Amino acid sequence: MSAEIREILHGAEKYVGQQVTVAGWVRTARDVKACAFVEVNDG
């Protein structure tokens, strides 16, 4: 399944229980205790 990141974010219920592969480049990444936050840009 191929989709842009904004499509995944705005239609998240459609992707529940499915494996999603995100392609792009990492703009920022940080770890906070047990969570990691990654900002991905797909252009």
KOLMAR-914085 format. One record per residue (C-alpha): residue number from 1; x, y, z. Coordinates in nm, 3 decimals, padded with zeros to 5 digits, m for minus. Example, Ala and Ser with C-alpha at 12.3 -4.5 7.8 and 13.67 -1.06 7.14 Angstrom:
BEGIN
resi, x, y, z
1, 01.230, m00.450, 00.780
2, 01.367, m00.106, 00.714
end
This chain:
BEGIN
resi, x, y, z
1, 00.000, 00.000, 00.000
2, 00.139, 00.338, m00.096
3, 00.024, 00.668, 00.054
4, 00.159, 01.008, 00.146
5, 00.221, 01.080, 00.514
6, m00.060, 01.338, 00.527
7, m00.305, 01.078, 00.392
8, m00.204, 00.838, 00.669
9, m00.239, 01.106, 00.938
10, m00.580, 01.228, 00.818
11, m00.722, 00.882, 00.755
12, m00.555, 00.691, 01.039
13, m00.855, 00.464, 01.105
14, m00.808, 00.311, 00.758
15, m00.457, 00.193, 00.854
16, m00.527, 00.042, 01.198
17, m00.389, m00.311, 01.216
18, m00.191, m00.277, 00.893
19, 00.181, m00.256, 00.838
20, 00.278, 00.084, 00.700
21, 00.615, 00.171, 00.549
22, 00.716, 00.537, 00.557
23, 00.966, 00.661, 00.299
24, 01.134, 00.997, 00.326
25, 01.410, 01.156, 00.524
26, 01.437, 01.228, 00.895
27, 01.441, 01.599, 00.974
28, 01.467, 01.566, 01.352
29, 01.474, 01.282, 01.604
30, 01.474, 01.283, 01.984
31, 01.428, 01.036, 02.267
32, 01.223, 01.122, 02.572
33, 01.224, 00.847, 02.836
34, 01.028, 00.555, 02.682
35, 00.918, 00.737, 02.362
36, 01.095, 00.845, 02.047
37, 00.978, 01.133, 01.830
38, 01.080, 01.141, 01.465
39, 00.987, 01.414, 01.217
40, 00.984, 01.265, 00.867
41, 00.961, 01.469, 00.547
42, 00.842, 01.307, 00.225
43, 00.881, 01.613, 00.011
end
